[in-house]
Amino acid sequence: MKNIAVLVSGGGTNLQALIDAQKNGTLKNGCIACVVSSKPDAYALTRAQENGIKTRVIRKKDYETFEGYDRALKELLREVKADVIVLAGFLTILGPQVIKAFENRIINIHPSLIPAFCGEGFYGLRVHEQALMRGVKLTGATAHFVNGICDGGPIILQKAVAVKDGDTPELLQKRVMMEAEWEILPKAVSLFCEDKIKVVDGKTVLSE
Ligand code: GRF
């Protein structure tokens, strides 16, 4: 059984999808061991507490240097014995120490079909605003491993979502979450926990 640490900053609907998947058995061979928030008032923390999951808060601004914060987060993740880290709406950038210590063991969910609408500055509603501005007919979500390049790590799963006439960034964000993010994030985490993901030449190979 692998220990999962989920890093959050906000509402935690992706965390909820993981909790639900754990409860209904679609998340196999993994257990959410700890929820770590960058904000003490994140609603995601309430979701964790209601489900008896251990919580921690770590804020970058409480550290004098980014290096110190990076080390403290790495130590916290080791202390909770995390085998895999899930970024579920975590708004603080990860430092090189965490990324190196957990190479190919950090999974992020991004609300577009990478490599479209990703990289520096593409987070939250901005991703959907840009997709609507470009007039794409399909968008979606991507679950991927995290490396030193923003949204540049090996892709694990993707799912497309149709853009509809009259969509606003808010409507599109909601549809992408409901139809794609909440489905592929728990699937990707389960695949990892079942040892069904290999990384070869910067790409993933998934086994049945
Ligand atoms: C999601 O849109 C996700 O794609 C992005 O941050 C948002 C998190 O929402 N990385 P929630 O906190 O899981 O509700």
Residues whose N, C-alpha, C, O or C-beta is under 5 A from the ligand:
A	BS01	GRF	G10 G11 G12 T13 N14 L15 A88 G89 I109 H110 P111
